[in-house]
Amino acid sequence: MIDPPTFPADVLPIERTARLVEDHREELVAFRRDLHAHPELAWQEKRTAERVVERLRGAGLAPHELAGGGLWVDIGPTGGPAVALRADLDALPIADETDDPWRSTVPGVAHACGHDVHTAALVGAGLVLAGLEQSGGLPGRVRLLFQPAEEVMPGGALALLAAGALDGVQHVFCLHCDPGLDVGQIGVRHGPLTGAADALEVRLRGSGGHTSRPHLSQDLTYALGKVVTDLPAVLSRRMDPRAGVSVVWGQVQAGSATNVIPREGRARGTVRMLDSVAWGEVEELIRTVVAQIVAPYEVSADVGYVRGVPPVVNDPGATDVLVEAAREVVGAEHVVTVPQSLGGEDFAWYLEHVPGSMARLGTRTPGGPTYDLHQGDLRVDDRAVAVGAHLLAATALRALAATSR
């Protein structure tokens, strides 16, 4: 754990860092808009990675590209303390519904979660840190992690970890867009920030038949409806309510005609919860409950369950470092405590190995509409890119100073 830092004024060159961010502000906005216009799905982020590599090499850095996707780059001296900063590269299979000039040029794919902002901000942080390193301004090494496939379970973080992305790293930090916060605001939280998230599919099979004779067949559609409504209800009574277990369906399919009982149907959704104990118990219980729900209807049930990600639990000491950096960057009055979310984030896998912290980056234009993540109409205020770059760079500097004392 990082001790809460107390620095002399010259340890964190906040004014110089701010000037370097300002020097790159317009470039970073253009970089983000380019990524937004050319989104790529999980494990397909070839162009995105190429653009990142090109810019980092232009700053005199030597990125390490991974065969399966993604990359990392080290800035600063080898040996001694090392801090990692992470961004995600992938987009979502969602149509871009905006009319911005930089809207997606790829049909059915959009950066509807703000990963283009995360990537541009981390590139910006890298440019700032590289500039400081050239004048001997880094007290240690910073590793920038550009990760593929955050939007799929169990997430691309596991691939980077398997490749050694955290070898020699003491702490890891990242940020995530938050359209509920104004640009210039930073959301922080000690302890749990997100929930565990898994993928669930229940597939039912039966003999099928005519809707006039449900008693002579197996009414699969009715049984599927019972699964959709009863499973969440039963879990609310079979698990500790403090765990916050939530089953929400995103897709329910059965049949193609009004007078035909189909032979097959399925429901797909997510299972989310607030703590790791429930995460370890819920799969077995779901399999048992589904079997009990469908038994009276004599249909067969196959449960597909993919364990996704554990909760993101921010380390207290690392979060103290992040909070102090945020106060330097945006002012204490713009650093706010945010509640725990049930959203899943594979940044949690990194925190299983080293302590770290995730911040929320405000992206809403003050006085403007509040958008939602994972929606095609998402818009972010471009000024968030520079704020994010400054926050990441400042956090890395503070963490290095704290760990090298």
N, C-alpha and C positions, 0 to 999 in steps of 0.2 A: 504494500500500500504506500502511496506517496504521502508524505507528511504535508500538511497545509504550508504553502511556501511563504516566506518573507524575504523579499529581494531588495537589495539596494537599487537605487533609481537607474543605474547604468547597466544592470543585468539584462533587462528586457528593453531593447531599442524600439519602443513602441512608435515613436515619431518617425524613425527611419523606415520601419516596417510599413507604416501607414503611407509614407511617400512612395514606397515601392509598389504597394497595392494600387495607388492612384495612377502610377505610371502605366499599369497594365489594365486599367479599368475598361477602356473601350475595346481592347483586344479580347478580354475575357467575355464580354457581352457578345461580341461577334462569334467567338468560339462556341459559346453556349447555344446561340441561335443556329449555328451550323449543325451541331449535334442534334438539336431539336428537329431540324428539317430532314435529318437522315437517321431516324431511329432504327435500332436493331434489336431483335428479340434475344432472349437468353441463349447463351452458347453460340450466338451468331454475330457477336459484336466486333467483327473484323475491321470495318472501316473506322468505327469509333476508336478502337485501340490504335490503329494506324495514325489517326490524327493526334492522339495523345503522345505517342512515341515521337512523331515528327516534331512536335513543339518542345518536348523535353530534350531531345537531341539538339535542337536549336539553341537551347540554354546551356549547352555543354555537358549535359548529363548522359548517363549510359543506362538506359532502361533494360531490364531483364524480362524478356517476353516468354510467356508460358505456352507450351504446345496446345493445351486444351482451351486457351483463352485467358485474357487478362495479362497483367504485367505488374512489376514493381520497379522502383528505382531508389537508390540510396543517395542521400545528400549529406556531406560532412565527412569527418575523419572516421576511418575504420577503428574498431575497438572502442572501449568505453561505453557509456550509456547510449541506448538507442530507443527512439520513440517512433511508433507507426501511426500514420494517418490513412484512413480508408475512404474510398468512394466506389460506387457501383455504376456499371456501364449500361445495363440493359434497359429496354423499353417494354411496353405492355402491348398485348394484342387487342388494342382499342383504337377506334377511328378518332382522328383529330377533328374536333368539331369547331375549332376556332377559325377565324379568318385572318390571322396574323400573317404577315409576309413570310415569316419563317416557319409556318405550319408544316406538319409532316408531309413529305413527298412520297411516303410509303403507304399504300392503301392498307387500312386496318391495323396500323402500328403507330403508336404515339408515346412520347415521353410524358405519360400522364401521372407519374409519381415524382417527377423532379430529378431523376437521376442525371439528366443533362446539366442541371445546376450543380449537383454534387461533383460531377466530373470536372466541370469548368472551374469550380472553386478550388478543387485539389490541384489542378494544373496551376492555378494562380498562386496557391500557397507554395508550390514547388518553385515557381519562378522567383518568388520573394525570398525563399530560403536559399536558393542558389545564388541570388544576388548578395545575401548576407555572407554566405560561405566564401565567396570570392574575396571578401575583405576580412576574412577571419572572424566572422561574427557568430559562428555556431559553436556552442559548448559541447556538442556531441553529434550523433548521427540521427537523421530523420529518414524513415523509409515510407515512401508513398505507395499505397496499395490500390491498384485499379482492378476491381473485382468484377468478373462476369456473373450473370445469372443469379441476381438477388431475388428476382421475382418468381422463381420456381423453388419447390421444396425437394430436398432439404437445403438447397442454396449453394452458390458457387464459392462461398467462404470455405467450405470443406476442401475444395480443390486447392485453394491457395495455401491452406494450412498444411495439406499433404505435401505441397511443393516446398515447404519450409519458409513461408512468408513471415512467420513470427520468430524465426530462429535469431537469437541474440537480442530480441526486442523486450524491453521492460514494461512498456505501456502502449495502449492503442486508443485512438480517438476517432470520432467521425461526427458528421452532422446529417440531419434529415430535414427536408423541406416541411414546413408547417404552414398551410394556407390559412390557419386560424389565428396566426400572429402577424402583426404588421411588419413590413420590411424595416430592419433596424432593431427588431426585438430578437432576443435569444431566449429560448426556453430550456430550462435545466431541471434536473431532478436527481436527488441522491437515492440510490437503491433501484428497485424495479421501475423500468420505464415503459417496456412493452410486455405483451403477453406471449405465451407459447402458442404456436399455430401449427396445425396438422391438416392434411387433406383427407377427405372422407368420400367414398363412393359406395352406395348400397345398390346392388343389382338384384332384382327379383325375377324369377322365372316360374311360369305356370303353364297349364295346358291350353289356356285361351278358350274362347267360345263366343256365343251370341249374348248380347246384353239382355235379351229376354229370358235367358236361362242361367243366371249366375249360380244357381244351386247345382247345376250339372257340370260346372267348370270350376275354375279357381279364379276368384275375382281379384286379379293381380293389381288392378288400378286402385281398388279400395284398400288393399293391403299396403300399397305404396303410400297412399295418403295417410294411413295410420303411422307408418314409419316417419314420414315427414313431420307430423304433428306430435306424436307420442314420444319419440326419442328425446327431443329436447326437454319435454315435460318430465320424463322419468329421471333423466340425469339430474334435474334440479332437485330431486328428492333422494337420489342415491349418492350424491357427492356433497362434500362440505360446501355450503353456499359461499363461504369466504374465498373459495378457489375461483369463483366467477366463471364457471364452465359455460361456454356458449356454443351451440350448434346452429349454424345459419346456412340454409341451402341457397346455392346460386343457380342450380340447374335441376329441373325435374322433368322427366320425359317418359311418356308411355302412350302407345297407340297412335293410330292415324285415321281412325273412323269413329263416328259417334255411336255406332251400333255394334262395335266389335270389342270384346274383352281381349286385350293384347296378351301375347305370350311372354313379353319381356318389358321391363321398365327399369328406370334407374333414377336415383337422386344423388347429386354431387354437391358438396359444400365444404365448409371448413369447421374445424373444432378448435376453439380458442379457450385459454384459461390464464389465470393470473400467476399461478405458482408452479414450481417444478415438481412438487409432490403429486399434485393432481395430474400433471403431464405424464408421470410414470404409471398411473393407474387407469386412465380413461379408456385406452384402446381395448383392453380386455373386457371392461364393463360394457362398452358399446357393442361389441360382438355378442355378448350374452343377451343384452336387452333387445337387439334387433331380432335375434332368433326367437325370443319370447313373444315379441309383437306379432310376427308373421305366422306363428304356429297355428292359431285358430283358422287361418285361411288356406293352409296346406300348400303354400307356395314355398319355393326354395329361395334362400337369401345368400348372396355372396357379399362379404364386406371387404372392400379394398381400403386399406388404411396406410397412409404414408406419414410417418413422423417427420415433422417439418423443422421447427426451430424452437429452442427453449426461450424463456423470457430474457430480454436484455436487462441485466442488473448492473447498474452503474456503481463502480467502486467509489466509496465516499471520498477517499483522498484524491483520486484522479478527478473526481467531479469538483472538488475544491479548486484544483488547478485550473480546470476548464472555466469555472465561475469567475475566478480572478482574471483570466484572460478575456472573458466576455465583458467584464466590467471595464477593462482597459479599452476594448474595441468600441463598444456602443454606449458605455456609461451605465452605472449601477441601476439607474431608474428604468433601463430598458432590458434588464435581465430578470426574467420572471420564472416562477416555479410552475411546471406543467404537471397535469395528472398522469397516472399510468394509463396506457392505452392497451387495448386488446389486439392491436395490429401486430403482426409478426415481422421480425427483422433478423436476418441471418448474421448480423453483426454480433449477435449473442454467442455464436460459435467461437469468435475470437476471445470473448471474455471468459470462456471456459479454460483458456490457456494463460492469459495475462490480464491483469487489471486494466480497466479503461473506462471510458465514458462516452455517451452519445448526447449531442445537443440537438435541440429543435431550432431550425433556421426560419425566421419569419419571412414570408414571401408575398403577403397581401399588401396591396397599395393602400395606404391609410385613407379611409373613407370610401374605399372601393368595395366591390362585392367579395364575399367569402366563397371560394371554390372548395371543391372536395378532391382529395387524392383518388386516383384510379377512375377518374371521369374524363371524358373526351374534351370537356370545355375548360379544363384546368389552365389557368394563366398565372404566371409568376411575375412579380416586379423584378426587372433585370438588375436593379440595384442590389438584390440579395446575393448576387454572385460575388461582388467585391467584399461584402460583409462576411460571407462564408470563407473566402480566401484569407482575409485578415484574421478571422477567428482561428482557423486551422493553424496558420503560421504562428500566431501568438501563443496558442495552446502548446504547440510543439516546443517553442522556446522556453516557456515556463516549466514544462515537464522535464526538459533536459537540464535546466538549471537546478531543479529540485532533486533530481536523481544523481547529479554529479557533485552535490555538496559533500 
